[in-house]
Amino acid sequence: MNDLIKNGAYSIVLGKNHYQEFLPEKKNKLLKITNINERHNEFKYLDIVRTIDNYSNYYSIPDETSYLIKPSDKFYNNLKKLVKNKHMNIFYESIQCFYIDYAGDKELLDTICHLRDYGDFSFWNSYKMILHFTKTIMDGLNYLHQKKICHLDVKSENIMVNTRTHHFKLIDFGFSSIEPFDDYVHDIRGTPGYFPKYFENEVITPWLPKIKANDMEPVNGLLPMINNRKLVYKIDSYCLGRVLYFLKYVYDNYNYNYSCSCFNNHNKHDNIRVKLNKIIASLIQKDVNRRLTIQQCLDKYLI
């Protein structure tokens, strides 16, 4: 039996798990199992995503071919035993199995937690590296937006990091929607802590503080994004802003010894720190009407 290396609410990923690193199940591929339905469908816009030049530099997407696994199959029951997430809700009917492109050896979340818990700055070693990451993910989101697609579930668990090549890729397009976003605005969903709405059961931490955005506050009885569908693009802005806030907060607040030893180096890169602060503030602007789109943020700070 292969190792369970990633476990979410809608899907699991199998592969070889060695010291918390993702290793390919077969050459450049990992195995993903999910329940494809109206609310979560990674295959929905693959043909459009593949029209983006060099799309494989920014995203890990599934192969077109999927295989059905029935509850009566032995493999189905073995999968259920692997999963310990009480919120997992795919095991109630037949599920699909398919390969996805290998995107890296760690989730972004793992790299941030490793930085926080062990003080290891060998990967996140400068503001310049954080800015490189920011530009890569913003480019990836912007190319999607140019094709009228929103990702709508940008979070640290949905960004893969290749710690050897310093490449970053977006994964899991299960919540994605295309303009005019009819399916999304009538069934709004997102991950607590990143999505621009405060949930009562949300865990508040210094690195993911309480959300105060107004995206979900009705105006004249309707949510802003229902009146103006262009505002849906700004959900990706906000979610990415939360990711960047999380990463930079940990970098800034858990590296006292490191920053002291590299004080002069940090002074040289103070302009990058200031730029990152401005980018984050623009992306997590609580007023959705004033919040910058990804394109606007790139034009203002990174072009």
Salt bridges, closest charged atoms under 4 A:
GLU21 OE1 - ARG164 NH2 2.96
GLU42 OE2 - LYS32 NZ 2.42
ASP63 OD1 - LYS29 NZ 2.83
GLU64 OE2 - ARG50 NH1 2.69
ASP101 OD1 - LYS29 NZ 2.67
ASP105 OD2 - ARG164 NH1 3.19
GLU107 OE2 - LYS6 NZ 3.00
ASP117 OD1 - ARG116 NE 2.93
ASP120 OD2 - HIS114 NE2 3.37
ASP139 OD2 - LYS135 NZ 2.74
ASP153 OD2 - LYS155 NZ 3.80
ASP172 OD1 - HIS40 NE2 3.33
GLU179 OE2 - LYS230 NZ 2.89
ASP182 OD1 - ARG229 NH1 2.67
ASP183 OD2 - LYS44 NZ 3.12
ASP187 OD2 - ARG39 NE 2.85
ASP187 OD2 - ARG189 NH1 3.63
ASP215 OD1 - ARG291 NH2 2.67
ASP236 OD2 - HIS145 NE2 2.79
ASP252 OD2 - LYS248 NZ 2.56
ASP270 OD1 - ARG273 NH2 2.57
